[in-house]
Amino acid sequence: MERATRLANYLREQARWRGDKAAEYDDDRNTQSGLALLDAAEYVEQLPDDDPRLARLDRAHCFTVPDVFCAGEEVGHAVRLHYFHGATGSPSQFLDDLAGAAENDAKQDADLDRP
């Protein structure tokens, strides 16, 4: 499965979770975040697989498990908060932010592995 598709699938899963929370709590923030995640998924799915941000995510080990996007702590946090507290940028900017968060996750993991 292509990297863009794997990330888009992950974002859609998170959007569904937000949709469930919106129904549970009748909270516009969850709806807003879920819709923004769906927009981001559509944007990502249109990218070529050689997009530099996808390459950064790959170097940060987000695609090590076949057919899955592996989100570290910072990536998961960025996704959970995307548009939750208001507008946070375009899907392109969001992908830039995710790549940076993934690099931070990878660096933190590497620091933990050092003796």
Beta strands, then each sheet from edge to edge (+ up, - down):
end
